[in-house]
Amino acid sequence: MKLTPKGMRDIAPENMLVREEVIEILRQLFRGYGYRPLETPAMEYLKTLRAKAGPEVDKQIFVINGDEYGLRFDLTVPLARFASSTDNPKPFKRYAIDVVWRKEEPQRGRFREFYQADIDIVGSASMRCEAEVLSLSKDVCAAFGFNKPKIMINNRKILDGIAEKVGFPEQKGEVFRILDKLDKIGEKEVEKLLREVLGKKVDSLLEVIKAKGDNRKKLAIAAKYSPEGAKELEDIILLCDFDIEVDLFLVRGLGYYTGPVFEVKLSDDMGSVAGGGRYDNLLGVYGQPAPAIGISFGIERLITLIEEKKKSTKKTDSLVVVAAVKPEFYSNSLKTAVQFRKAGIPCETDLNERNLRKQFDYANALSIPFVAILGEREIKENKITLRDMASGKEEVLSLDDAIKKIRGR
């Protein structure tokens, strides 16, 4: 019998340790650019969530208490609600790393409850914001060992212009949702679905969005449909001292994007690790209007990368178990543990009054590399017998030398 609801899961301690490692890397990078943390409620008024969700996301909202509340489906809408109703120095730069919920059909590796890591800038219409967000994205990729990510940009203004000139303004929402499924269903299936909606017009659309060539050529094509949108992309490229590719096929699925949109892949043959865009109209839905831009990082993909790099999964942060040979020596093990912790070494003592062999078994079960043994001789001589659990080698050391040994492993 399955004990967790559909699409939900437990995250075991060893997996949480990797998750927290990824989150800490992101947190330090975000703060390095001056972003400040914000936490918002998991539950929002349903009308708040639906204001700009779009029909696809609207179907994915977990509704609570009839039609009154819902669980957040992303971290951007709660930010927009907060920023539009509070007074913060502009630009307001915030980060959030938290859980969101979407009532999608669960698949392998995809769940209804998952983490997102977002950065957003509220209060600036300058393309400098896009350049900073993409620069930070590049730094994130580098932190996980990918120094040449594939960064793609487009502009909703260009897509809107294409919809007008090709002749499907009333169907553009449906068309954009189909285009956004490219990574999930492939190019052939996308073209098939587009043909069902647009008929012969699909050929004119594909001729534009599948245009080949360098950025200059693509921007020249884009300028025919939206000079403003093309100019914004050109400004972003000029502000960035790293490679960016204009991709006229790129569409971000959420309905609130109004300007540049972008996607980041770790390499050509890997899926998206981050995506976002400008949403200048979203804050006005909830209160005081202001221009805004944001990007969301896929924590699950980054976790997979960390796990693949490591030969074995860490099960605990503890580096040493302080093991009392007899129960009457337990108070000594507590005092020794205090000294280890003061030295910055995570450690444990035995809470089950077990014999020494079972304390060794516990250390092995959690891959704790050392056991500090305290017996009658060690207590008399003010020493520790430090056992290396990998080799089985034991050394009688002072506490200071034991600390140096553990630190130098």
Secondary structure, 3 states (H helix, E strand, C coil): CCCCCCCCCCCCHHHHHHHHHHHHHHHHHHHHCCCEECCCCCEEEHHHHHCCCCHHHHCCCCEECCCCEEECCCCHHHHHHHHHHCCCCCCEEEEEEEEEECCCCCECCECCEEEEEEEEEECCCCCHHHHHHHHHHHHHHHHCCCCCCEEEEEEHHHHHHHHHHHCCHHHHHHHHHHHCCHHHHCHHHHHHHHHHHHCCHHHHHHHHHCCCCCHHHHHHHHHCCCHHHHHHHHHHHHHCCCCCEECCCCCCCCCCCCCEEEEEECCCCCCEEEEEEECCCHHHHHCCCCCEEEEEECHHHHHHHHHHHCCCCCCCCCCEEEEECCHHHHHHHHHHHHHHHHCCCCEEECCCCCCHHHHHHHHHHCCCCEEEEECHHHHHHCCEEEEECCCCCEEEECHHHHHHHHHCC
